[in-house]
Amino acid sequence: MQFLQPMMFWALGLIPVLLLLHLLRPKPQQVEVTNLFLWQEILKERGQHVAFKRLRKNLPLLLQILLVILGALALAKPVWFYFSPKKGDMILVIDTSASMKTRQASGTRFDLARQKALELIDQLERHQKILLINAGYEPTIMSGFLEDANQAREMVNSLKPTDAPGKLEQAVYLALSFVDPAKDDTIYLITDGADASLPEILQMRQRIIPHIVTGGETNIGITKFEFRQELDRPQSYQIMLEVKNFSPTLLECPLRLSIDRSVIVDTTIFLESQEKRLLIFPYFGLISGIATAELDIEDDFAVDNTAYLSLTTTEDIWVLLVSKGNYFLEKLLETYPNVLVNKLEDIIPSSWEQQVMEHDIVIVDRLNFPPTPKGNFLLFDAYSPSIPVTPVGQVAFPQVYDWDSRHPIMANANLSNLIVEQAQQLQASDGAVHPLIETQQTGLMMSYEHEGLRAILLGFDIARSNLPLKVAFPVMISNIITWLNPHKLSLSVLQTQAGEPYPIHLSPFTESFSLRPPGERWQKQQVTENPVIYRETTKVGVYMIAEDKQTRYFTVNLVNEAESDIVPTIHGLDAIFPEETQEQEHIKTQQPLWMAFLLAVLGITMLEWYVWLKVG
């Protein structure tokens, strides 16, 4: 035992002062009384107790001296030195990147990581603290150094992996900034070993102990998904899809591409181990809606099996709909975010030409209209002198035998088993009229283009057919809008990579808007800047934005080849850091004893007070 403040032993100088005060205390005088001899006889009989009485009489002085001695010892700060294992605080770095969602025999890799983290927390010793770091796309400190193991367990249980790639190296650098070299803190890194930079990370410092969770190595994923517009052909696009097989064996995988409800590609691909293939598919039509690329396979890593794109045109298309009521057509037009519809039930001849000029496309449903020199028309059993097509009779249940699949309007449209209850028998008087859908008796659908006048004419009421129920219906309408008004259809793709902030551009007068992440509830957002930088993009899927009764979308995808490569990049960790085989270093540790002496002082003070009350 040693004393850190030996100068405080000067406090022992109070002992002579106590003795002096005790000697100067006035003594009682003896007085002779008549019955004194009787008491003297009694005292002789009990003489054996005199020594105890003297001790009892001087007990307060002895206690006061002991009090001074113990107080001086406490002020001198006594410490006891002993050797203990050298163990600093624990810094726990947990990987929450997308690859931690990889399935394995007993759940996911992250389930194993959580279990290992809880085991490490259980190993915390007395006075040892722990710091938790979430190694996600943006590494974050979950709290300061904690002594409460239960609180640390709650934080670990609250962690979830995201769909975003991780930044393990940044997380380790963040952990190193909290290491106290004097205490020899230890960093425990729990990851799946899929980060290519892991070997270099482990060399940053000796006391970085990795715990690799593995399991599940079969994966084929989408690493790129794009739509590109062809030059000088605004209605033509290329779909670019890159797929890679990260598995050690050959894989067969069904592939499906769709825009909203319309499937445009349905095929099967075969990829050798580590083979990467770029697939390009042509597309012609109106680009508006959610494009989805899907690999229909159950591998160990599902995050990269689906990719989304929110497709739209950069300008609004104004449509004039003249109809008494057409449920299917009206509902379909509502699904196009860039199509704005004005509706009329009747035609006023005096203002008709002006109304046509003010709209990009005019849709007329079962009404005849005045001559119009220019305009873009979609006609459902509607006729005009400007268009050289007239009805000359009616045909019941015409049988479709051919359609022009080479025409842009019929691209990706399958009209097999089309049923029409009744159609007009159409007669064309101009060679510029081109039949698109034909039966034995008449043409069901025709196109016409001449000197600024474009028209698509269907010679039947779609409500008396199964066309609105077929997948070809939205495909045809999209193609028709593209063909009638191609100059406004420059492509805009609204998407970002998982974890990357997404700018949301709003109206200057918007004060708040609502946003719905995939699979979650609507969240109201206040506008403090424009554009609003939305950072919670760690989940793959379609995000919905509602602003002033208008709904639009943007998408988030993983499309990260490094993150999709779920095979661990490091093996033989015992050679890098054989934690269990290293001899543990011992350090000289001091245990302060002043608190024990202080408690003794308090106890003796209470005893001295009690004796003073009894003895006086």
C-alpha positions in Angstrom: 0.0 0.0 0.0 1.2 3.5 -0.8 0.1 7.0 0.0 -0.5 9.6 -2.8 -0.6 12.5 -0.4 1.8 11.7 2.5 1.9 15.4 3.5 -1.6 15.0 4.9 -0.1 13.1 7.9 0.4 16.5 9.5 -3.2 16.1 10.6 -1.9 13.7 13.3 -0.7 16.8 15.1 -4.2 17.2 16.4 -3.6 14.3 18.8 -1.5 16.3 21.3 -4.2 19.0 21.1 -6.8 16.5 22.1 -4.7 15.2 25.0 -4.1 18.7 26.2 -7.8 19.5 26.1 -8.5 16.3 28.0 -6.0 17.1 30.7 -7.3 20.6 31.1 -10.9 19.4 31.6 -12.0 20.3 35.2 -12.1 17.3 37.7 -14.8 16.7 40.2 -14.0 17.6 43.9 -14.3 15.0 46.7 -16.6 15.9 49.6 -16.7 14.1 52.9 -20.2 13.0 54.0 -21.5 11.0 57.0 -22.2 7.8 55.0 -19.0 7.9 52.9 -17.5 4.9 54.8 -20.4 2.8 53.6 -19.7 3.7 49.9 -16.0 3.0 50.4 -16.8 -0.5 51.6 -18.9 -1.1 48.6 -16.2 0.2 46.2 -13.7 -2.1 47.9 -16.0 -5.1 47.2 -16.3 -4.0 43.6 -12.7 -3.0 43.0 -12.2 -5.5 40.3 -14.3 -3.2 38.0 -12.3 0.0 38.5 -10.1 -0.6 35.4 -13.1 -1.0 33.2 -14.6 2.2 34.6 -11.4 4.1 33.9 -11.5 2.8 30.3 -15.1 3.8 29.9 -14.3 7.2 31.4 -11.5 7.8 28.8 -13.3 6.1 25.9 -14.3 9.4 24.2 -10.7 10.5 24.2 -9.5 7.2 22.6 -12.2 7.4 20.0 -11.3 11.0 19.1 -7.6 10.0 18.7 -8.6 7.1 16.5 -10.8 9.4 14.5 -7.9 11.8 13.8 -5.7 8.8 12.8 -8.2 7.5 10.3 -9.0 10.9 9.0 -5.3 11.5 8.4 -5.0 8.2 6.5 -8.0 9.1 4.3 -6.5 12.5 3.5 -3.2 10.8 2.5 -5.1 8.9 -0.3 -3.9 5.4 0.4 -3.9 3.0 -2.7 -3.4 -0.7 -3.1 -1.5 -1.9 -6.2 -2.2 -5.2 -7.9 -1.7 -6.8 -11.3 -4.8 -7.3 -13.6 -5.3 -8.2 -17.2 -5.0 -5.2 -19.5 -8.4 -4.5 -21.0 -9.7 -1.2 -22.2 -13.1 -0.2 -23.4 -14.9 -2.0 -26.2 -15.8 -0.3 -29.5 -18.4 -2.4 -31.5 -18.7 -1.8 -35.2 -21.7 -3.6 -36.8 -22.2 -3.9 -40.5 -25.8 -3.1 -41.6 -25.2 -3.0 -45.4 -27.5 -4.7 -47.9 -25.4 -7.8 -48.1 -26.1 -8.5 -44.4 -29.6 -9.5 -45.6 -28.2 -12.6 -47.3 -30.2 -15.6 -46.3 -28.4 -18.6 -44.6 -29.5 -21.7 -42.8 -30.7 -20.0 -39.6 -32.0 -16.7 -40.9 -29.9 -13.9 -42.3 -26.3 -12.9 -41.8 -27.5 -10.0 -39.8 -29.2 -12.4 -37.3 -25.8 -14.0 -36.7 -24.2 -10.6 -36.4 -26.7 -9.5 -33.8 -26.2 -12.7 -31.8 -22.4 -12.2 -31.8 -22.8 -8.6 -30.7 -24.9 -9.6 -27.8 -22.3 -12.3 -26.8 -19.6 -9.6 -26.8 -21.8 -7.3 -24.6 -22.2 -10.2 -22.1 -18.4 -10.4 -21.9 -18.1 -6.8 -20.6 -16.3 -6.6 -17.2 -16.9 -4.2 -14.4 -16.1 -0.6 -15.2 -15.6 -1.6 -18.9 -17.6 0.7 -21.3 -18.9 0.0 -24.8 -19.4 2.3 -27.8 -21.7 1.2 -30.7 -21.2 2.2 -34.3 -23.7 1.5 -37.1 -21.6 0.8 -40.2 -24.3 1.5 -42.8 -24.3 3.8 -45.8 -23.6 6.7 -43.5 -21.7 5.4 -40.4 -23.2 6.7 -37.2 -22.5 6.6 -33.5 -25.5 5.1 -31.7 -24.6 6.6 -28.3 -21.6 7.6 -26.2 -19.6 5.1 -24.2 -22.1 3.1 -22.1 -21.6 1.3 -18.8 -25.2 -0.1 -18.9 -25.0 -3.4 -20.7 -28.8 -3.6 -20.9 -29.0 -0.3 -22.7 -26.3 -1.6 -25.2 -28.4 -4.8 -25.8 -31.5 -2.7 -26.5 -29.6 -0.7 -29.1 -28.2 -3.8 -30.8 -31.7 -5.3 -31.0 -33.0 -2.1 -32.6 -30.5 -2.3 -35.5 -31.7 -3.5 -38.9 -29.9 -3.9 -42.2 -30.8 -1.6 -45.0 -30.9 -2.0 -48.8 -28.0 0.4 -49.3 -24.3 -0.5 -49.7 -22.1 0.0 -46.6 -19.1 2.1 -46.0 -17.1 -0.2 -43.7 -13.8 1.7 -44.0 -15.3 5.0 -43.0 -17.0 3.2 -40.0 -13.6 1.8 -38.8 -12.0 5.3 -39.2 -14.8 6.7 -37.1 -14.1 4.0 -34.5 -10.4 4.7 -34.4 -11.1 8.3 -33.5 -12.5 7.1 -30.2 -9.7 4.8 -29.3 -7.7 5.7 -26.2 -4.1 4.3 -26.7 -3.4 4.5 -23.0 -6.3 2.2 -22.1 -5.7 -0.1 -25.1 -9.3 0.0 -26.3 -10.4 -2.8 -28.7 -12.4 -2.5 -31.8 -14.7 -5.5 -32.6 -15.8 -5.5 -36.3 -18.8 -7.7 -37.1 -19.3 -8.0 -40.8 -19.9 -10.6 -43.5 -16.5 -10.2 -45.2 -18.0 -9.1 -48.5 -16.2 -5.8 -48.6 -13.2 -5.9 -50.8 -11.3 -3.5 -48.7 -11.6 -5.6 -45.5 -8.0 -7.0 -45.6 -6.6 -3.5 -45.7 -9.0 -2.4 -42.9 -7.7 -5.1 -40.6 -4.2 -3.8 -40.9 -5.0 -0.3 -39.7 -4.5 -1.3 -36.0 -3.5 -4.4 -34.1 -6.5 -4.3 -31.8 -9.2 -4.6 -34.6 -10.8 -8.0 -34.0 -13.0 -9.2 -36.9 -15.9 -11.5 -36.5 -17.1 -12.8 -39.9 -20.6 -14.0 -40.3 -21.1 -16.2 -43.4 -23.7 -18.4 -45.1 -25.4 -18.2 -48.4 -23.3 -17.6 -51.5 -25.9 -18.1 -54.4 -26.8 -14.8 -56.0 -27.6 -13.4 -59.4 -28.4 -9.7 -59.5 -29.3 -6.7 -61.6 -26.3 -4.3 -61.7 -27.6 -1.8 -64.2 -31.1 -0.8 -65.4 -31.6 2.2 -67.8 -33.9 3.6 -70.5 -32.2 5.5 -73.3 -34.0 7.5 -76.0 -32.7 7.1 -79.6 -31.5 10.1 -81.3 -33.9 11.7 -83.8 -36.5 9.1 -82.8 -38.4 10.4 -79.8 -40.8 7.6 -79.8 -38.1 4.9 -79.8 -36.1 3.7 -76.7 -33.6 1.2 -75.7 -33.9 -0.7 -72.4 -30.5 -1.6 -71.0 -30.3 -4.3 -68.4 -27.1 -5.7 -67.0 -27.2 -9.0 -65.0 -24.4 -10.8 -63.3 -24.1 -14.3 -61.8 -22.1 -14.0 -58.6 -22.6 -17.7 -57.7 -20.0 -20.5 -58.1 -22.2 -22.4 -60.5 -24.3 -22.0 -63.7 -27.7 -20.4 -63.1 -30.9 -20.4 -65.1 -33.1 -17.3 -64.4 -36.4 -16.1 -65.8 -36.4 -12.4 -66.6 -39.4 -10.1 -66.9 -39.6 -6.4 -68.0 -42.8 -4.4 -67.6 -44.1 -0.9 -67.6 -47.0 -0.6 -65.2 -49.2 -3.6 -66.0 -47.8 -4.3 -69.5 -45.2 -7.0 -69.8 -42.8 -6.1 -72.7 -40.1 -8.8 -72.2 -40.6 -12.3 -70.7 -37.6 -14.6 -71.3 -35.1 -16.9 -69.6 -31.3 -16.3 -69.4 -28.5 -18.7 -68.6 -25.3 -17.3 -66.9 -22.1 -19.1 -66.1 -20.3 -18.4 -62.8 -19.1 -14.8 -62.6 -20.6 -14.1 -66.1 -21.9 -10.6 -66.7 -24.3 -9.9 -69.6 -25.6 -6.6 -71.0 -29.1 -7.1 -72.5 -30.6 -4.4 -74.8 -34.3 -4.5 -75.7 -36.0 -2.0 -78.1 -39.2 -0.3 -77.1 -41.6 2.0 -78.8 -44.3 3.8 -77.0 -45.3 6.4 -74.5 -42.8 6.4 -71.6 -44.8 7.1 -68.6 -45.2 5.0 -65.5 -43.1 2.5 -63.4 -40.7 0.3 -65.3 -39.8 -2.9 -63.5 -37.1 -5.4 -64.2 -37.4 -8.7 -62.2 -35.4 -11.8 -61.9 -37.8 -14.5 -61.0 -35.4 -16.6 -58.9 -35.1 -17.4 -55.2 -31.4 -16.9 -54.5 -29.8 -16.1 -51.2 -29.8 -12.3 -51.8 -33.1 -10.9 -52.9 -32.4 -7.1 -52.8 -30.9 -7.0 -56.3 -33.5 -9.2 -57.9 -35.7 -6.3 -58.8 -35.1 -2.8 -60.1 -37.4 0.1 -60.8 -37.5 3.2 -62.9 -40.0 6.0 -62.7 -40.4 7.2 -66.3 -42.1 10.4 -67.5 -41.8 13.0 -70.1 -40.5 16.5 -69.4 -43.6 18.4 -70.6 -47.3 18.1 -70.0 -49.6 16.9 -72.8 -52.9 18.7 -73.0 -55.8 16.4 -74.1 -59.3 17.5 -75.0 -61.7 14.6 -74.4 -65.1 15.0 -76.1 -67.4 12.2 -74.8 -70.7 11.6 -73.1 -68.9 9.2 -70.8 -66.2 6.5 -71.3 -65.2 4.9 -68.1 -62.3 2.8 -69.4 -60.7 5.6 -71.4 -61.1 8.2 -68.6 -59.5 5.9 -66.0 -56.6 5.1 -68.3 -55.8 8.7 -69.0 -55.7 9.4 -65.2 -52.8 7.0 -64.8 -50.5 9.2 -67.0 -49.0 11.9 -64.7 -48.0 14.1 -67.6 -51.3 13.9 -69.4 -53.7 16.8 -68.5 -57.3 16.3 -69.6 -60.1 18.9 -70.4 -63.4 17.3 -70.9 -66.4 18.3 -73.0 -69.8 16.5 -73.5 -70.8 18.5 -76.6 -69.2 20.1 -79.6 -69.8 23.9 -80.2 -68.9 24.4 -83.9 -68.1 28.1 -83.6 -65.3 27.5 -81.0 -64.2 24.0 -82.2 -61.2 25.0 -84.3 -59.9 27.2 -81.5 -60.3 24.4 -78.9 -58.4 22.0 -81.2 -55.5 24.5 -81.5 -55.2 24.9 -77.8 -54.7 21.1 -77.2 -52.0 18.7 -78.1 -54.4 15.8 -78.7 -58.2 15.7 -79.2 -60.1 12.5 -78.4 -63.6 12.3 -79.7 -65.8 9.4 -78.6 -69.0 8.6 -80.6 -69.6 12.1 -81.9 -69.2 13.6 -85.3 -67.3 16.9 -85.5 -66.8 19.8 -88.0 -64.0 20.0 -90.6 -60.6 20.8 -89.1 -57.6 21.5 -91.2 -55.0 20.6 -88.6 -54.7 18.7 -85.3 -54.0 15.4 -83.7 -57.1 13.2 -83.2 -57.9 9.9 -81.6 -61.4 8.9 -82.7 -63.7 6.2 -81.3 -66.5 5.7 -83.8 -66.3 9.4 -84.6 -66.2 11.0 -88.1 -65.4 14.3 -89.8 -65.3 15.6 -93.4 -61.6 16.4 -92.8 -60.8 12.7 -92.5 -61.4 10.6 -95.6 -63.0 7.6 -93.8 -66.8 7.1 -93.7 -69.1 4.4 -92.3 -71.1 2.6 -95.0 -72.7 -0.2 -92.9 -72.4 -2.3 -89.8 -70.7 -5.7 -89.1 -71.6 -8.0 -86.2 -68.7 -9.8 -84.4 -66.0 -9.2 -87.0 -63.1 -11.7 -86.7 -59.6 -10.1 -86.6 -57.2 -11.9 -88.8 -54.3 -9.4 -89.0 -52.8 -6.3 -87.5 -49.8 -4.3 -88.6 -47.2 -5.2 -85.9 -44.6 -3.1 -87.7 -46.4 0.1 -87.3 -45.3 2.1 -84.1 -48.9 2.2 -82.8 -49.1 -1.6 -82.8 -45.7 -2.2 -81.2 -45.9 -4.7 -78.3 -49.7 -5.0 -78.7 -51.1 -8.5 -78.9 -54.7 -8.5 -80.2 -55.3 -12.2 -80.2 -58.9 -13.1 -79.2 -60.2 -9.6 -79.6 -64.0 -9.6 -79.5 -66.1 -6.8 -80.9 -69.9 -7.1 -80.7 -70.6 -4.6 -83.5 -68.4 -2.4 -85.8 -68.8 0.1 -88.5 -68.0 -1.0 -92.1 -65.5 1.7 -93.0 -64.7 3.0 -96.5 -61.5 5.0 -97.1 -61.4 7.5 -100.0 -57.7 8.5 -99.8 -54.6 6.5 -100.2 -53.1 8.1 -97.1 -55.4 6.0 -94.9 -53.5 3.0 -93.5 -55.4 0.0 -92.0 -53.9 -1.1 -88.7 -56.4 -3.8 -87.6 -58.2 -5.8 -90.3 -61.1 -8.2 -90.5 -62.6 -10.0 -93.5 -65.3 -7.4 -93.8 -63.7 -4.1 -92.8 -60.8 -2.4 -91.1 -61.3 -2.0 -87.4 -58.6 0.6 -86.9 -57.0 3.0 -89.3 -54.4 5.8 -89.3 -54.3 9.0 -91.4 -51.6 11.6 -91.8 -51.8 14.6 -94.3 -50.4 18.2 -94.1 -50.6 18.7 -90.3 -53.6 16.5 -89.7 -53.0 13.2 -87.9 -55.7 10.8 -86.8 -56.2 7.3 -85.4 -59.7 6.0 -85.9 -61.4 3.0 -84.3 -64.6 2.0 -86.0 -66.4 0.6 -83.0 -67.5 1.4 -79.5 -64.8 0.1 -77.1 -67.4 -0.5 -74.4 -69.0 -3.2 -76.7 -65.7 -5.1 -76.9 -63.2 -6.7 -74.7 -60.4 -4.3 -75.8 -60.4 -2.3 -72.5 -59.8 -5.6 -70.6 -56.8 -6.7 -72.6 -53.2 -5.8 -71.8 -52.9 -4.4 -75.3 -55.3 -1.5 -74.5 -52.9 0.7 -72.4 -50.1 -0.3 -74.7 -52.0 1.0 -77.8 -53.1 4.2 -76.1 -49.5 4.9 -75.0 -48.3 4.3 -78.5 -51.0 6.5 -80.0 -50.2 9.4 -77.7 -46.5 9.0 -78.6 -47.3 8.9 -82.4 -49.7 11.8 -82.3 -47.5 14.1 -80.3 -43.8 12.9 -80.3 -42.1 16.3 -79.9 -43.0 16.6 -76.2 -41.8 13.2 -75.2 -38.2 13.7 -74.2 -37.4 11.0 -71.6 -37.0 11.8 -67.9 -36.0 9.0 -65.5 -36.6 9.7 -61.8 -34.4 7.3 -59.8 -31.4 7.2 -57.4 -29.1 4.6 -55.9 -29.9 3.3 -52.4 -28.5 5.6 -49.8 -28.0 8.6 -52.1 -30.0 11.7 -51.4 -32.8 12.6 -53.8 -33.7 16.2 -54.7 -37.5 16.7 -54.7 -38.5 19.8 -56.7 -41.7 21.5 -55.6 -43.9 24.4 -56.6 -42.6 27.7 -55.1 -45.9 28.0 -53.2 -45.8 24.6 -51.6 -45.5 24.7 -47.8 -45.8 20.9 -47.2 -46.1 17.7 -49.0 -46.5 14.0 -48.3 -44.1 11.2 -49.1 -44.6 7.4 -48.9 -41.6 5.1 -48.8 -42.2 1.6 -50.2 -44.2 -0.5 -47.8 -44.7 2.3 -45.3 -47.2 4.9 -44.3 -47.5 8.4 -45.7 -45.2 10.9 -44.0 -45.9 14.6 -44.0 -42.9 16.8 -44.8 -42.5 20.5 -44.2 -40.8 22.5 -46.9 -37.7 24.4 -45.6 -35.8 24.4 -48.8 -36.5 23.9 -52.5 -35.6 21.4 -53.8 -36.1 19.3 -50.6 -33.1 16.9 -50.2 -34.6 13.6 -49.1 -32.0 11.4 -47.5 -34.0 8.4 -46.2 -33.4 6.4 -49.4 -32.1 3.2 -47.8 -35.0 1.0 -49.0 -35.3 -0.3 -52.6 -38.6 0.3 -54.3 -41.0 3.0 -55.5 -41.4 6.2 -53.4 -44.7 8.2 -53.8 -44.9 12.0 -53.6 -48.2 13.8 -53.1 -48.2 17.6 -53.7 -51.4 19.6 -54.1 -53.5 16.5 -55.1 -50.9 15.5 -57.7 -49.0 12.2 -57.3 -45.6 11.4 -58.7 -42.9 8.9 -58.1 -39.2 8.2 -57.9 -37.5 4.9 -57.5 -34.5 3.6 -55.5 -32.3 0.7 -56.6 -29.3 -1.1 -55.3 -27.5 -1.6 -58.7 -24.2 -2.0 -57.0 -21.9 -4.8 -58.2 -19.7 -4.7 -55.2 -22.6 -5.1 -52.8 -24.2 -7.8 -54.8 -21.0 -9.9 -54.6 -21.9 -11.6 -51.4 -19.1 -14.1 -51.4 -16.6 -13.3 -48.5 -13.4 -11.8 -49.7 -11.3 -12.9 -46.8 -10.4 -16.2 -45.3 -8.0 -17.5 -42.6 -8.8 -14.8 -40.0 -6.9 -16.7 -37.3 -3.7 -16.0 -39.1 -4.5 -12.3 -39.2 -5.5 -11.9 -35.6 -5.5 -15.1 -33.5 -7.3 -13.5 -30.6 -7.7 -16.6 -28.5 -4.1 -17.8 -28.8 -2.5 -14.5 -27.8 -1.1 -14.3 -24.2 -3.0 -11.6 -22.4 -0.9 -8.7 -21.1 -1.2 -7.7 -17.4 -0.8 -4.2 -16.1 -0.3 -2.7 -12.6 -3.6 -1.4 -11.3 -4.3 0.7 -8.3 -7.3 0.4 -6.0 -8.0 3.6 -4.0 -8.7 3.0 -0.2 -9.5 6.5 1.0 -13.2 5.8 0.7 -12.9 2.8 3.2 -11.1 5.0 5.7 -13.6 7.8 5.2 -16.4 5.4 6.0 -14.5 4.2 9.1 -14.2 7.9 10.2 -18.0 8.3 9.9 -18.7 5.1 11.8 -16.3 6.1 14.7 -17.8 9.6 14.8 -21.3 8.1 15.4 -19.8 5.8 18.1 -18.0 8.7 19.8 -21.3 10.6 19.8 -23.1 7.7 21.4 -20.4 7.3 24.1 -20.5 11.0 24.9 -24.2 10.8 25.5 -23.8 7.8 27.9 -20.6 8.9 29.7 -20.9 12.6 29.5 
